[in-house]
Amino acid sequence: MSDATTSAAATGRRKTSVARVWVTLGSGQFQINGRTLEDYFPRESLRTLIQAPIDAVGVVGQYDVRARIKGGGVSGQAGALRHAVSRALEQLDPKARPTLKRSGFLTRDARKVERKKYGQRGARARFQFSKR
């Protein structure tokens, strides 16, 4: 096998988070900003979210994932990591694309926080109206 089929790099985004990922053949270990998956994401639901593309393709325990994540909060970072892992898996095995696409893992979630407008309390909320 050539190096192109044993490793891949990809970028994933969600809200204001950006995840850069390197996926290589290995034993299924995650290293995120120098920490393990369990250490970086203590919430089980987020770990399940991140590992969903690996489960969908059926390559559990075959690839090591090394990631650098910046920006945002815990949920956004988990979403960015899932997006990046999905893109890397697609590079490694182009036949996995239909499965990943059907599950929605390759689509970048474009939802972001709406900005606060002037003369208002928030993005949509107005100041309370007083007639008198």
C-alpha positions as CSV (number, residue, x, y, z in Angstrom):
1,M,0.0,0.0,0.0
2,S,1.2,3.5,-0.8
3,D,1.2,6.3,1.9
4,A,-1.8,7.9,0.2
5,T,-4.1,5.1,1.2
6,T,-2.8,4.6,4.7
7,S,-3.1,8.2,5.9
8,A,-5.2,11.3,5.2
9,A,-5.5,14.9,6.5
10,A,-8.7,16.9,6.6
11,T,-10.3,20.0,8.1
12,G,-13.7,20.2,9.7
13,R,-15.7,23.2,10.9
14,R,-18.8,23.8,13.1
15,K,-20.0,27.1,14.6
16,T,-16.7,28.9,15.4
17,S,-14.6,25.7,15.9
18,V,-12.0,24.4,13.4
19,A,-10.6,20.9,13.6
20,R,-7.5,19.7,11.7
21,V,-7.3,16.0,11.6
22,W,-4.7,13.4,10.5
23,V,-6.0,9.8,10.2
24,T,-3.5,7.0,9.9
25,L,-3.6,3.2,10.0
26,G,-3.4,2.1,13.6
27,S,-5.3,0.7,16.6
28,G,-8.2,3.1,16.9
29,Q,-6.7,5.6,19.3
30,F,-7.7,9.3,19.4
31,Q,-5.3,12.1,20.3
32,I,-6.8,15.6,20.6
33,N,-4.6,18.5,21.4
34,G,-2.3,16.0,23.1
35,R,-5.0,14.4,25.2
36,T,-7.1,11.2,24.8
37,L,-10.7,11.3,23.5
38,E,-12.1,10.4,27.0
39,D,-10.0,13.1,28.6
40,Y,-10.9,15.9,26.1
41,F,-14.6,15.0,25.7
42,P,-15.8,13.6,29.1
43,R,-19.4,13.6,27.9
44,E,-20.4,10.2,26.4
45,S,-22.9,11.7,23.9
46,L,-20.1,13.8,22.3
47,R,-17.8,10.8,22.0
48,T,-20.6,8.9,20.3
49,L,-21.1,11.8,17.9
50,I,-17.4,11.9,17.0
51,Q,-17.2,8.1,16.4
52,A,-20.4,7.9,14.4
53,P,-18.7,8.2,10.9
54,I,-16.1,5.5,11.9
55,D,-19.0,3.2,13.0
56,A,-21.0,4.0,9.8
57,V,-18.1,3.0,7.5
58,G,-17.2,0.0,9.6
59,V,-13.6,0.7,10.3
60,V,-13.7,0.7,14.1
61,G,-10.3,0.1,15.6
62,Q,-8.4,0.4,12.3
63,Y,-7.4,4.0,12.2
64,D,-5.6,6.4,14.7
65,V,-6.9,9.9,14.8
66,R,-4.7,12.9,15.7
67,A,-6.4,16.3,15.9
68,R,-5.8,19.9,16.7
69,I,-9.0,21.8,17.6
70,K,-9.3,25.6,18.0
71,G,-12.2,27.9,18.9
72,G,-15.7,27.5,20.0
73,G,-17.1,25.4,22.8
74,V,-17.3,21.7,23.5
75,S,-20.3,20.9,21.3
76,G,-18.9,22.9,18.3
77,Q,-15.5,21.3,18.7
78,A,-17.1,17.8,18.7
79,G,-19.0,18.7,15.5
80,A,-15.9,20.0,13.8
81,L,-14.0,16.9,14.7
82,R,-16.8,14.7,13.3
83,H,-16.8,16.7,10.1
84,A,-13.0,16.4,9.7
85,V,-12.9,12.7,10.5
86,S,-15.6,12.1,7.9
87,R,-13.7,14.0,5.2
88,A,-10.5,12.1,6.0
89,L,-12.3,8.7,5.8
90,E,-13.7,9.7,2.4
91,Q,-10.1,10.4,1.2
92,L,-8.9,7.1,2.5
93,D,-11.8,5.1,0.9
94,P,-13.8,6.9,-1.8
95,K,-16.3,4.0,-1.8
96,A,-17.3,5.1,1.7
97,R,-18.6,8.4,0.3
98,P,-22.2,7.3,-0.3
99,T,-22.6,6.0,3.2
100,L,-21.1,9.1,4.8
101,K,-23.1,11.4,2.5
102,R,-26.4,9.6,3.2
103,S,-25.8,9.9,7.0
104,G,-25.0,13.7,6.6
105,F,-21.5,13.5,7.9
106,L,-19.9,15.3,4.9
107,T,-22.2,18.3,5.1
108,R,-20.9,21.2,7.0
109,D,-23.4,22.4,9.6
110,A,-23.7,26.1,8.6
111,R,-25.6,27.2,11.7
112,K,-23.9,29.9,13.6
113,V,-24.9,32.3,16.4
114,E,-26.9,35.2,15.0
115,R,-25.3,38.6,15.8
116,K,-26.9,41.0,18.2
117,K,-28.6,44.0,16.5
118,Y,-28.3,47.6,17.6
119,G,-31.4,48.9,19.5
120,Q,-32.3,45.4,20.6
121,R,-31.6,43.2,23.6
122,G,-30.3,40.3,21.5
123,A,-30.3,38.9,18.0
124,R,-34.1,38.7,17.9
125,A,-35.3,39.8,21.3
126,R,-36.4,43.4,21.6
127,F,-36.4,45.7,24.6
128,Q,-39.7,45.6,26.5
129,F,-42.2,48.1,25.1
130,S,-43.7,50.5,27.6
131,K,-46.8,52.5,26.5
132,R,-46.5,54.9,29.5
